[in-house]
Structure formats: C-alpha cells, structure tokens
Amino acid sequence: MPDIEIVSAVIFATALIHTFSTKIFKRLANRNPKHAGLFHLLGEVEVVFGFWAIVLICLMAVTVGGKVAVDYADSRKYTSALFVFVVMVVAASRPIVVVIQALVATIARVAPFRAVVAHVWLCLALVPLIGSVITEPAVMTLAALMLSPVVFRSGIPEWLKYGAIGVLFVNVSIGGTLTAYAAPPVLMVTSAWSWDSAFMLTNFGWKAAVAVVINATVVTVLLSRHLTDALPEPTETDDLQVPRVVILIHLIFLGAVVAFAHHPVVFIGLFLMFLGFTQAYARYQTPLILKEALLVGFFLAGLVVLGGMQQWWLQPIVSSLEPTALFFGALGLTAITDNAALTYLGSLIEGMSDAAKYMLVAGAVAGGGLTVIANAPNPAGVALLKKGFNDESIGPVGLLLGAALPTVVAAAMFLV
C-alpha cells in the first residue's frame, strides 16, 4: 500500500503539527463560544493522535476498502494503551497515594533540610526510580499527584514549572531502566536481545540513577525559594483513615496488574474486580481518574495506529546509522515518535551490533522527556498537571526547553 503509506506519513506529520498547536484551539474556543466544545476537544493534547488515527482509518476505508482498514486496525497491538489506562487508575487510587505520600513524608521529616524541599526532591528523584519496580506510568501518576499542589500552582514562575515538568518527564523516562520490564522502550527489546534486569542495572540503571539525582537536585534548588513551608494535606476527604487491609488489597491489585502487564485479558479482569472493590468500600476512596486515564489510553492507541505505518521511513534511518550517530538520531527521533515504537523497529533489524543496540535504547530513553509523545507515561503527566499552567495547557515549546538540560545530563551519563 505505497500510496496509503505516504498518506499516513502526511497525517502523522499533521498530527505532530496539531500537537504543537493545541493552544491555538484553546484560544479559538474562547473566541467562538458557539463551537467552543469542538475547539476545546481539539485543544486537548490527549485527543490529537486518536483523532488523526480515526481520520487515517476513514481515509483507508475510502481509498483501499473498508475490510483493509478494519484489518489494519485489528492488527495493531493495543496492550500498552490498555495497560497505561488500567495502571493509571489503580496507581492514583486513594489508598495507593496515601501509602506513597506516607513514605515520602517519613523520609522528608528526617531530611537535613526543609520538609517541603525534601518532598519535592523525593517526588522528582526517588519516585521516578521506583518506576523500575511498579512501572513508569504508575510513578508518573503518583509523582504528578503529589507535585501538583506544591509546584504546579499559582506563585511559582511559569518557567520553573516547565523546568520541573521537564525534569519529571526525563527522570521518569530514564528511571525505569534499572529493570528489564518497567520502561516501555526497554520492554520492546528485552526478549529479542535477551536483556535481563541484571544487564539493565549494570549497563543503564546506575547511570540513570546518577542523572536522576543530578536533575532533581538542580531543579529543586531553583524551586526552593518559591516553595512555602506548608506541605499539602494528606489525601483524606474526611476523618476516615484508610484501613491497612484496604491499602494492602490495593497494593496487591497494583502488583498483579504490573505482573500481568503483557496479558490484557488478565489485567482487564483484575481491573474489573478492582472497580467492584472500590465500589464496595467507596467510603475509603476518592473519585477514580477514569476520564484522564481514558484520554491517555486514547492518545496511545492513536499513536499505535499512526505509528504502525511509519516503519517504511523510520527503519531505514535507524538501520543506516553508526552507533554514536544512532544515539543522537534516536534521541532526536524520539521527540517526534514514541520511544517504544522506535526501539521496537530497531529490534526488527537483523545483525545489529551490541554497541548499536545499547546506543539505540540509550538515545530513546534519554529523549523521552522532550515532547508529550516521546514516552508513553508523558500524556498521563500532562493530563494531571496541565491545570497548573497558564491557559490550563502545557505548551510544547516550553516542555521542550524545560526538558533540554535534563536530557543533556541523561545523554552525558549514557555516553559514559
């Protein structure tokens, strides 16, 4: 289908331009009240790739036939999109947030500096590294929820907010590389290249941990004079304390979902049981973030549909580069396509050297904070933090600039 591949590339480029233009639609919504709803919808960055994926499928149906279009849509693997939706909802449930908040607060209290400063540093350093255990989408959700009332609020300079979200996105992207199962771009290659968690910790993990600490420390120092001494109140809506048994059951659900991340039938079944449990003990819950998680899942599913037809131009680029050039090529390409899609295409190339394999994955994870589409958990962070920015939207240029220096730090460590 050469013609439709060219059409798909044009639509993919249009979706990228749309991603960088969402603030325009927000302004149009304010100027055109009659169609404000439509413009607000098109101004949601999480909607962009899903919207253009639907356009692509419709064009395929018209040009090459409905059966071909449906067969192509059916051939895509939506496991990652479904998993991110489920793990976002479970990880953001009140009992999980309470236990992570308690962990962070306990460490912050014994830190040799102000508790609120320690809180921010831990959310930007420790929590992203926990992503190597409970997956990157889960820690993105938790970190965003805990940082939102402290950093992403009025009184904090806008440029510092972009610096903080840039550090968060980069640290989450590289913080999942201590194990072989937590970071989506790593997951795409581990079985094909026989990489295990020991290999990841030895070759990627310690470098990522150093970069995470450096990035978190620098931005926390810059933020420190703008932080009030008051920490946000614990996530409690009333006087009811969450019983330990309820927290334990939520942790079991989260652990089971993570353990069966590659088996959608299992984790969707677990999720339905989880929904039933939260209804049965609703007094210990806050509203689940179903809307935000659905939007993120829609975004990632759209990226799967659109990205699936970009192999014809992406794979030749990846296969033609020498290791060092491949590192910087992967880092740059990650800004315009999901890093997991990039490493997946790399895993299909026969005869790659060990150095090239390392450089491809290192570049992909180092560039995972540059744009909202660069890493699967980023849309979750955008969905939860955008209200703290002007116009309640996160500008792509601001995000790119905010993530630039943390990306340089990550890149430098991976090139050691």
The 8 nearest C-alpha neighbors of each residue, nearest first, counted from 0:
[[1, 3, 2, 4, 63, 5, 59, 308],
 [2, 0, 4, 3, 5, 6, 311, 7],
 [3, 1, 5, 4, 0, 6, 7, 62],
 [2, 4, 6, 5, 0, 1, 7, 59],
 [5, 3, 7, 1, 2, 6, 308, 0],
 [6, 4, 8, 2, 3, 7, 9, 1],
 [5, 7, 3, 9, 4, 8, 10, 2],
 [6, 8, 4, 10, 5, 9, 3, 11],
 [9, 7, 11, 5, 6, 10, 12, 4],
 [10, 8, 6, 12, 11, 7, 13, 5],
 [9, 11, 13, 7, 12, 8, 14, 6],
 [12, 10, 8, 14, 13, 9, 7, 305],
 [11, 13, 15, 9, 10, 14, 8, 16],
 [14, 12, 10, 16, 11, 15, 17, 9],
 [13, 15, 17, 11, 12, 16, 18, 10],
 [16, 14, 18, 12, 17, 13, 11, 19],
 [15, 17, 13, 19, 18, 14, 20, 12],
 [18, 16, 14, 20, 15, 19, 13, 21],
 [19, 17, 15, 16, 20, 21, 44, 14],
 [18, 20, 16, 17, 395, 21, 15, 394],
 [21, 19, 17, 18, 22, 23, 16, 24],
 [20, 22, 42, 23, 24, 18, 19, 17],
 [23, 21, 25, 24, 20, 26, 42, 392],
 [24, 22, 26, 21, 25, 20, 27, 42],
 [23, 25, 42, 27, 38, 26, 21, 22],
 [26, 24, 22, 28, 23, 27, 42, 39],
 [25, 27, 23, 29, 28, 24, 22, 30],
 [28, 26, 24, 30, 29, 25, 31, 23],
 [27, 29, 35, 38, 25, 31, 26, 30],
 [28, 30, 26, 27, 31, 32, 25, 35],
 [29, 31, 27, 28, 32, 26, 35, 25],
 [32, 30, 28, 33, 29, 34, 35, 27],
 [31, 33, 35, 34, 28, 29, 30, 36],
 [34, 32, 31, 35, 36, 28, 30, 37],
 [35, 33, 32, 36, 37, 31, 38, 28],
 [36, 34, 28, 32, 38, 37, 33, 31],
 [35, 37, 39, 34, 38, 40, 28, 33],
 [38, 36, 40, 39, 35, 34, 41, 28],
 [37, 39, 28, 41, 35, 24, 40, 36],
 [38, 40, 42, 36, 37, 41, 25, 28],
 [39, 41, 37, 38, 42, 43, 36, 46],
 [42, 40, 38, 43, 39, 37, 24, 46],
 [41, 43, 21, 24, 39, 40, 25, 38],
 [44, 42, 45, 46, 40, 41, 39, 21],
 [43, 45, 46, 47, 18, 42, 21, 41],
 [44, 46, 298, 43, 294, 295, 47, 378],
 [47, 45, 44, 43, 49, 298, 50, 48],
 [48, 46, 50, 44, 49, 45, 51, 14],
 [47, 49, 301, 51, 50, 298, 302, 52],
 [48, 50, 301, 52, 298, 46, 47, 297],
 [49, 51, 47, 53, 48, 52, 46, 54],
 [52, 50, 54, 48, 53, 49, 55, 14],
 [51, 53, 55, 49, 301, 54, 50, 305],
 [52, 54, 56, 51, 50, 55, 57, 49],
 [55, 53, 51, 57, 52, 56, 58, 50],
 [56, 54, 52, 58, 53, 57, 59, 51],
 [55, 57, 59, 53, 58, 54, 68, 60],
 [56, 58, 60, 54, 59, 55, 53, 61],
 [59, 57, 61, 55, 60, 56, 62, 54],
 [60, 58, 56, 62, 68, 57, 61, 63],
 [59, 61, 65, 64, 57, 68, 58, 62],
 [60, 62, 58, 59, 64, 63, 57, 65],
 [63, 61, 59, 60, 64, 58, 3, 65],
 [64, 62, 59, 60, 61, 67, 65, 68],
 [65, 63, 60, 67, 66, 61, 62, 68],
 [64, 66, 60, 68, 67, 69, 61, 63],
 [65, 67, 69, 68, 64, 70, 60, 63],
 [68, 66, 70, 65, 64, 69, 71, 63],
 [69, 67, 65, 60, 71, 59, 66, 70],
 [68, 70, 72, 66, 71, 67, 73, 65],
 [71, 69, 73, 67, 68, 72, 66, 74],
 [70, 72, 74, 68, 73, 69, 67, 75],
 [73, 71, 69, 74, 70, 75, 68, 304],
 [74, 72, 70, 71, 75, 69, 76, 68],
 [73, 75, 71, 72, 70, 76, 69, 304],
 [76, 74, 73, 72, 77, 304, 303, 71],
 [75, 77, 78, 74, 303, 79, 73, 300],
 [76, 78, 80, 79, 300, 81, 75, 303],
 [77, 79, 81, 80, 76, 82, 263, 261],
 [80, 78, 82, 81, 77, 83, 76, 299],
 [81, 79, 296, 299, 83, 77, 82, 78],
 [82, 80, 84, 78, 79, 83, 296, 77],
 [81, 83, 79, 85, 84, 80, 86, 78],
 [82, 84, 86, 80, 85, 81, 87, 136],
 [85, 83, 292, 81, 296, 87, 82, 86],
 [86, 84, 82, 88, 87, 83, 81, 89],
 [85, 87, 89, 83, 88, 90, 84, 137],
 [88, 86, 90, 84, 85, 89, 137, 83],
 [87, 89, 91, 85, 86, 90, 288, 287],
 [88, 90, 86, 92, 91, 87, 253, 85],
 [91, 89, 87, 137, 92, 88, 86, 95],
 [92, 90, 88, 89, 87, 96, 141, 140],
 [93, 91, 89, 90, 95, 94, 287, 96],
 [92, 94, 96, 284, 95, 285, 97, 91],
 [95, 93, 246, 97, 96, 92, 98, 241],
 [96, 94, 98, 97, 93, 92, 90, 99],
 [95, 97, 93, 99, 94, 98, 100, 91],
 [98, 96, 94, 100, 95, 99, 93, 101],
 [97, 99, 101, 95, 100, 96, 102, 94],
 [100, 98, 102, 96, 101, 97, 103, 95],
 [101, 99, 97, 103, 98, 102, 104, 96],
 [100, 102, 98, 104, 99, 103, 105, 97],
 [101, 103, 99, 105, 100, 104, 98, 106],
 [102, 104, 100, 106, 105, 101, 107, 99],
 [105, 103, 107, 101, 106, 102, 100, 108],
 [106, 104, 102, 108, 107, 103, 101, 109],
 [105, 107, 103, 104, 108, 109, 110, 102],
 [108, 106, 104, 117, 114, 110, 105, 109],
 [109, 107, 105, 106, 110, 114, 104, 117],
 [108, 110, 107, 106, 111, 105, 114, 112],
 [111, 109, 107, 112, 108, 106, 117, 114],
 [112, 110, 109, 113, 108, 114, 117, 107],
 [113, 111, 110, 114, 117, 116, 107, 109],
 [114, 112, 116, 115, 117, 111, 228, 110],
 [113, 115, 117, 107, 116, 108, 118, 112],
 [114, 116, 118, 117, 113, 230, 228, 119],
 [117, 115, 119, 118, 113, 114, 223, 120],
 [116, 118, 114, 107, 120, 115, 119, 121],
 [119, 117, 115, 121, 116, 120, 107, 114],
 [120, 118, 122, 116, 117, 121, 123, 115],
 [121, 119, 117, 123, 122, 118, 215, 219],
 [120, 122, 125, 124, 118, 123, 119, 117],
 [123, 121, 126, 119, 142, 120, 124, 125],
 [122, 124, 120, 215, 121, 167, 119, 126],
 [125, 123, 121, 215, 212, 126, 127, 122],
 [124, 126, 121, 128, 127, 122, 129, 123],
 [125, 127, 129, 122, 128, 124, 138, 121],
 [128, 126, 171, 130, 174, 129, 125, 124],
 [129, 127, 174, 130, 125, 126, 131, 175],
 [130, 128, 126, 131, 127, 132, 125, 133],
 [131, 129, 134, 135, 175, 128, 127, 133],
 [130, 132, 175, 181, 129, 178, 177, 134],
 [131, 133, 130, 129, 134, 181, 178, 175],
 [132, 134, 130, 131, 137, 257, 129, 181],
 [135, 133, 181, 130, 137, 131, 136, 132],
 [134, 136, 130, 138, 137, 175, 182, 139],
 [137, 135, 376, 139, 138, 134, 83, 140],
 [136, 138, 140, 135, 90, 139, 134, 87],
 [139, 137, 141, 140, 135, 130, 136, 142],
 [140, 138, 136, 142, 137, 141, 143, 380],
 [139, 141, 138, 143, 137, 142, 87, 144],
 [142, 140, 138, 144, 143, 139, 91, 145],
 [141, 143, 145, 139, 122, 144, 140, 138],
 [144, 142, 146, 140, 141, 145, 147, 380],
 [143, 145, 141, 147, 142, 146, 140, 383],
 [144, 146, 142, 143, 147, 141, 148, 122],
 [147, 145, 143, 149, 150, 144, 148, 142],
 [146, 148, 151, 144, 149, 145, 150, 143],
 [149, 147, 146, 151, 150, 152, 231, 145],
 [150, 148, 146, 147, 151, 152, 231, 230],
 [151, 149, 146, 152, 147, 148, 155, 160],
 [150, 152, 387, 147, 148, 149, 160, 146],
 [153, 151, 387, 150, 148, 155, 154, 149],
 [152, 154, 155, 151, 387, 156, 388, 150],
 [153, 155, 152, 156, 225, 226, 157, 150],
 [154, 156, 153, 225, 152, 157, 150, 160],
 [157, 155, 159, 158, 154, 160, 153, 225],
 [156, 158, 160, 159, 155, 161, 388, 389],
 [159, 157, 161, 160, 156, 162, 401, 397],
 [160, 158, 162, 161, 156, 157, 163, 155],
 [161, 159, 163, 157, 162, 158, 164, 151],
 [160, 162, 401, 158, 164, 159, 163, 398],
 [161, 163, 401, 159, 165, 160, 164, 158],
 [162, 164, 160, 166, 165, 161, 159, 167],
 [163, 165, 167, 161, 166, 162, 168, 160],
 [166, 164, 402, 401, 162, 168, 163, 167],
 [165, 167, 163, 169, 164, 168, 405, 170],
 [166, 168, 164, 170, 165, 169, 123, 171],
 [169, 167, 368, 165, 171, 166, 170, 164],
 [170, 168, 368, 172, 166, 171, 167, 367],
 [171, 169, 167, 211, 173, 174, 172, 168],
 [170, 172, 127, 174, 168, 169, 173, 167],
 [173, 171, 169, 367, 170, 364, 174, 168],
 [172, 174, 170, 175, 207, 364, 171, 176],
 [175, 173, 128, 171, 127, 170, 176, 172],
 [174, 176, 131, 182, 130, 181, 173, 177],
 [177, 175, 178, 204, 174, 173, 203, 182],
 [176, 178, 204, 200, 131, 199, 175, 203],
 [179, 177, 196, 176, 131, 199, 180, 200],
 [178, 180, 196, 195, 199, 181, 185, 186],
 [179, 181, 186, 178, 182, 185, 131, 134],
 [180, 182, 134, 131, 175, 135, 179, 178],
 [181, 183, 175, 185, 184, 135, 180, 176],
 [182, 184, 186, 185, 339, 187, 181, 375],
 [339, 185, 183, 187, 186, 182, 338, 342],
 [186, 184, 182, 187, 183, 188, 189, 179],
 [185, 187, 183, 180, 184, 189, 188, 182],
 [186, 188, 343, 185, 184, 189, 342, 339],
 [189, 187, 191, 186, 185, 346, 190, 192],
 [190, 188, 194, 193, 192, 186, 191, 185],
 [189, 191, 193, 192, 188, 194, 187, 186],
 [190, 192, 188, 189, 193, 346, 187, 194],
 [191, 193, 189, 190, 194, 188, 346, 356],
 [194, 192, 190, 189, 191, 195, 188, 198],
 [193, 195, 189, 192, 198, 190, 179, 196],
 [196, 194, 198, 179, 197, 199, 193, 189],
 [195, 197, 178, 179, 199, 198, 200, 177],
 [198, 196, 200, 199, 195, 201, 178, 194],
 [197, 199, 201, 195, 196, 200, 194, 202],
 [198, 200, 196, 203, 202, 197, 201, 177],
 [201, 199, 204, 177, 197, 203, 198, 202],
 [202, 200, 198, 199, 203, 197, 204, 205],
 [201, 203, 199, 200, 198, 204, 205, 206],
 [204, 202, 199, 200, 206, 205, 201, 207],
 [203, 205, 177, 200, 207, 176, 206, 199],
 [206, 204, 208, 207, 203, 200, 209, 201],
 [205, 207, 209, 204, 208, 412, 203, 413],
 [206, 208, 204, 210, 205, 209, 173, 211],
 [209, 207, 205, 211, 206, 210, 204, 212],
 [208, 210, 212, 206, 211, 207, 213, 205],
 [211, 209, 207, 213, 409, 212, 208, 408],
 [210, 212, 208, 214, 170, 209, 213, 124],
 [211, 213, 215, 209, 210, 214, 124, 216],
 [214, 212, 210, 216, 211, 215, 217, 209],
 [215, 213, 211, 217, 216, 212, 405, 210],
 [214, 216, 212, 123, 124, 218, 213, 217],
 [217, 215, 219, 213, 214, 218, 212, 220],
 [218, 216, 220, 214, 219, 215, 213, 221],
 [217, 219, 221, 220, 215, 216, 222, 163],
 [220, 218, 222, 216, 221, 217, 223, 120],
 [219, 221, 223, 217, 218, 222, 216, 224],
 [222, 220, 218, 219, 223, 217, 224, 159],
 [221, 223, 219, 220, 225, 224, 218, 226],
 [222, 224, 220, 226, 225, 221, 219, 116],
 [225, 223, 226, 222, 221, 220, 227, 116],
 [226, 224, 223, 222, 155, 227, 154, 221],
 [227, 225, 223, 224, 222, 228, 115, 149],
 [228, 226, 229, 225, 115, 230, 224, 149],
 [227, 229, 115, 230, 226, 113, 114, 116],
 [230, 228, 227, 231, 115, 226, 232, 114],
 [229, 231, 115, 232, 228, 149, 227, 114],
 [232, 230, 233, 148, 229, 149, 145, 234],
 [231, 233, 230, 234, 235, 229, 148, 100],
 [234, 232, 235, 231, 97, 100, 101, 230],
 [233, 235, 97, 232, 236, 93, 96, 100],
 [236, 234, 237, 233, 238, 239, 240, 232],
 [237, 235, 234, 238, 285, 239, 284, 283],
 [238, 236, 239, 235, 240, 282, 283, 234],
 [237, 239, 240, 236, 235, 241, 283, 282],
 [240, 238, 237, 241, 283, 235, 282, 236],
 [239, 241, 242, 238, 283, 235, 237, 243],
 [240, 242, 283, 239, 243, 94, 245, 246],
 [243, 241, 245, 244, 240, 246, 283, 239],
 [242, 244, 246, 245, 247, 241, 248, 94],
 [243, 245, 247, 242, 246, 248, 241, 249],
 [246, 244, 248, 242, 247, 243, 249, 241],
 [247, 245, 243, 94, 249, 244, 248, 250],
 [248, 246, 244, 250, 245, 249, 243, 251],
 [247, 249, 251, 245, 250, 246, 244, 252],
 [250, 248, 252, 246, 251, 247, 253, 245],
 [249, 251, 253, 247, 248, 252, 254, 246],
 [250, 252, 248, 254, 249, 253, 255, 247],
 [251, 253, 249, 255, 250, 254, 256, 248],
 [254, 252, 250, 256, 251, 255, 249, 89],
 [253, 255, 251, 257, 252, 256, 250, 258],
 [254, 256, 258, 252, 257, 253, 251, 259],
 [255, 257, 266, 253, 259, 258, 254, 260],
 [258, 256, 260, 254, 255, 259, 253, 133],
 [257, 259, 255, 256, 260, 254, 261, 253],
 [260, 258, 262, 256, 261, 257, 266, 255],
 [261, 259, 257, 262, 258, 256, 82, 266],
 [262, 260, 259, 263, 78, 79, 258, 82],
 [261, 263, 259, 265, 264, 260, 266, 78],
 [264, 262, 266, 265, 267, 78, 261, 260],
 [263, 265, 267, 262, 266, 268, 269, 259],
 [266, 264, 268, 263, 262, 267, 269, 259],
 [265, 267, 269, 256, 263, 268, 264, 270],
 [268, 266, 270, 269, 264, 265, 263, 271],
 [269, 267, 265, 271, 266, 270, 264, 272],
 [268, 270, 266, 272, 267, 271, 273, 265],
 [269, 271, 273, 267, 268, 272, 266, 274],
 [272, 270, 274, 268, 273, 269, 267, 275],
 [271, 273, 275, 269, 270, 274, 276, 268],
 [272, 274, 270, 276, 271, 275, 269, 277],
 [275, 273, 271, 277, 276, 272, 270, 278],
 [274, 276, 272, 278, 273, 277, 279, 271],
 [275, 277, 279, 273, 278, 274, 272, 280],
 [276, 278, 274, 280, 281, 279, 275, 273],
 [279, 277, 281, 275, 276, 280, 274, 284],
 [278, 280, 276, 277, 281, 275, 282, 274],
 [281, 279, 277, 278, 282, 283, 276, 284],
 [280, 282, 278, 284, 283, 277, 279, 285],
 [283, 281, 280, 284, 239, 285, 279, 278],
 [284, 282, 281, 241, 280, 239, 285, 93],
 [285, 283, 281, 93, 282, 286, 277, 92],
 [284, 286, 93, 287, 92, 283, 236, 281],
 [287, 285, 288, 284, 92, 289, 93, 281],
 [286, 288, 289, 88, 92, 285, 91, 284],
 [289, 287, 291, 290, 88, 292, 286, 91],
 [288, 290, 292, 287, 291, 293, 88, 84],
 [291, 289, 293, 292, 288, 294, 287, 295],
 [290, 292, 294, 293, 288, 289, 382, 295],
 [291, 293, 84, 295, 289, 294, 290, 87],
 [294, 292, 296, 290, 295, 291, 289, 84],
 [295, 293, 297, 291, 296, 292, 45, 298],
 [294, 296, 298, 292, 297, 293, 378, 45],
 [295, 297, 80, 293, 299, 84, 298, 294],
 [298, 296, 294, 300, 295, 299, 49, 293],
 [299, 297, 45, 295, 49, 301, 296, 48],
 [298, 300, 302, 296, 80, 301, 297, 303],
 [301, 299, 303, 297, 302, 80, 298, 296],
 [302, 300, 49, 48, 52, 304, 298, 299],
 [301, 303, 299, 305, 300, 304, 306, 48],
 [302, 304, 300, 306, 301, 305, 307, 299],
 [305, 303, 301, 307, 302, 306, 52, 300],
 [306, 304, 302, 307, 303, 52, 308, 301],
 [307, 305, 303, 309, 308, 302, 304, 340],
 [306, 308, 304, 305, 309, 303, 310, 75],
 [307, 309, 306, 310, 305, 4, 7, 311],
 [310, 308, 306, 311, 307, 312, 313, 8],
 [309, 311, 313, 314, 312, 308, 307, 344],
 [310, 312, 309, 313, 314, 308, 315, 4],
 [313, 311, 310, 314, 315, 309, 316, 8],
 [314, 312, 310, 316, 315, 311, 309, 317],
 [313, 315, 317, 316, 310, 312, 344, 318],
 [316, 314, 318, 317, 313, 312, 319, 311],
 [317, 315, 314, 313, 319, 318, 320, 312],
 [316, 318, 314, 315, 319, 320, 313, 325],
 [319, 317, 315, 316, 320, 314, 348, 345],
 [318, 320, 316, 317, 315, 321, 325, 314],
 [321, 319, 325, 324, 318, 317, 322, 316],
 [320, 322, 324, 325, 323, 319, 355, 318],
 [323, 321, 355, 325, 324, 358, 354, 326],
 [324, 322, 326, 325, 321, 358, 327, 355],
 [323, 325, 321, 327, 326, 322, 320, 328],
 [324, 326, 328, 322, 320, 323, 327, 321],
 [327, 325, 362, 358, 323, 329, 324, 359],
 [326, 328, 330, 324, 329, 325, 331, 362],
 [327, 329, 325, 331, 330, 326, 324, 332],
 [330, 328, 362, 332, 326, 363, 327, 331],
 [329, 331, 362, 366, 327, 363, 333, 328],
 [332, 330, 328, 333, 329, 334, 327, 366],
 [331, 333, 329, 334, 335, 330, 328, 336],
 [334, 332, 338, 336, 373, 330, 331, 335],
 [333, 335, 373, 332, 370, 331, 369, 336],
 [336, 334, 333, 332, 373, 372, 337, 15],
 [335, 337, 333, 373, 334, 332, 338, 372],
 [336, 338, 373, 340, 339, 374, 372, 333],
 [339, 337, 341, 333, 363, 340, 373, 184],
 [184, 340, 338, 342, 341, 183, 337, 343],
 [341, 339, 343, 337, 338, 342, 344, 336],
 [340, 342, 338, 344, 339, 343, 345, 337],
 [341, 343, 345, 339, 344, 340, 184, 346],
 [344, 342, 340, 346, 187, 345, 341, 339],
 [345, 343, 341, 347, 342, 346, 314, 340],
 [344, 346, 342, 343, 347, 348, 341, 317],
 [345, 347, 343, 344, 348, 188, 342, 191],
 [346, 348, 345, 344, 349, 343, 191, 314],
 [349, 347, 345, 346, 351, 350, 318, 344],
 [350, 348, 351, 347, 346, 345, 318, 352],
 [349, 351, 352, 348, 353, 347, 318, 355],
 [352, 350, 349, 355, 356, 348, 353, 318],
 [353, 351, 355, 354, 356, 350, 322, 357],
 [352, 354, 356, 355, 357, 351, 358, 192],
 [355, 353, 357, 352, 356, 322, 358, 351],
 [356, 354, 322, 358, 352, 357, 353, 359],
 [357, 355, 353, 359, 354, 358, 352, 360],
 [358, 356, 354, 355, 360, 359, 361, 353],
 [357, 359, 326, 361, 355, 356, 360, 322],
 [360, 358, 356, 362, 326, 357, 361, 329],
 [359, 361, 363, 357, 362, 358, 364, 342],
 [362, 360, 358, 364, 363, 359, 357, 365],
 [361, 363, 330, 326, 329, 365, 359, 360],
 [362, 364, 360, 338, 330, 329, 361, 366],
 [363, 365, 367, 366, 361, 173, 172, 362],
 [366, 364, 362, 409, 367, 363, 410, 406],
 [367, 365, 330, 364, 363, 368, 369, 333],
 [366, 368, 373, 374, 364, 172, 365, 369],
 [369, 367, 169, 168, 366, 370, 402, 165],
 [368, 370, 399, 402, 334, 366, 367, 373],
 [371, 369, 373, 372, 334, 368, 399, 395],
 [370, 372, 377, 373, 378, 374, 369, 368],
 [371, 373, 370, 337, 374, 336, 377, 375],
 [372, 374, 337, 367, 334, 333, 370, 338],
 [375, 373, 367, 337, 377, 372, 376, 338],
 [374, 376, 377, 378, 372, 337, 373, 299],
 [377, 375, 136, 379, 378, 374, 139, 135],
 [378, 376, 380, 379, 371, 374, 375, 381],
 [379, 377, 381, 380, 295, 376, 371, 382],
 [380, 378, 382, 377, 376, 381, 295, 383],
 [379, 381, 377, 383, 378, 382, 384, 143],
 [380, 382, 378, 384, 385, 379, 383, 377],
 [381, 383, 379, 380, 384, 291, 385, 378],
 [382, 384, 380, 381, 385, 143, 379, 144],
 [385, 383, 381, 386, 387, 382, 380, 147],
 [384, 386, 392, 391, 387, 381, 388, 393],
 [387, 385, 391, 388, 384, 392, 383, 389],
 [386, 388, 151, 152, 385, 384, 391, 389],
 [389, 387, 391, 386, 385, 392, 390, 393],
 [388, 390, 391, 392, 387, 386, 157, 393],
 [391, 389, 392, 388, 25, 386, 22, 393],
 [392, 390, 386, 388, 385, 389, 387, 393],
 [393, 391, 385, 390, 388, 394, 389, 386],
 [392, 394, 385, 395, 388, 391, 381, 398],
 [393, 395, 397, 396, 398, 392, 22, 19],
 [396, 394, 398, 397, 19, 399, 393, 370],
 [397, 395, 399, 398, 394, 400, 19, 401],
 [398, 396, 400, 394, 399, 395, 401, 161],
 [397, 399, 401, 395, 396, 400, 161, 165],
 [398, 400, 369, 396, 402, 397, 401, 403],
 [401, 399, 403, 397, 402, 398, 396, 161],
 [402, 400, 162, 165, 161, 398, 399, 403],
 [401, 403, 165, 399, 400, 405, 369, 404],
 [402, 404, 400, 406, 401, 405, 399, 407],
 [403, 405, 407, 406, 402, 408, 401, 400],
 [406, 404, 408, 407, 402, 214, 403, 166],
 [405, 407, 409, 403, 404, 408, 365, 402],
 [406, 408, 404, 410, 405, 409, 411, 403],
 [407, 409, 405, 411, 406, 410, 210, 412],
 [410, 408, 406, 412, 210, 411, 407, 365],
 [409, 411, 407, 413, 412, 408, 365, 406],
 [410, 412, 408, 414, 409, 413, 407, 415],
 [413, 411, 409, 415, 414, 410, 206, 408],
 [412, 414, 410, 415, 411, 206, 361, 409],
 [413, 415, 411, 412, 410, 361, 358, 409],
 [414, 412, 413, 411, 206, 410, 202, 409]]
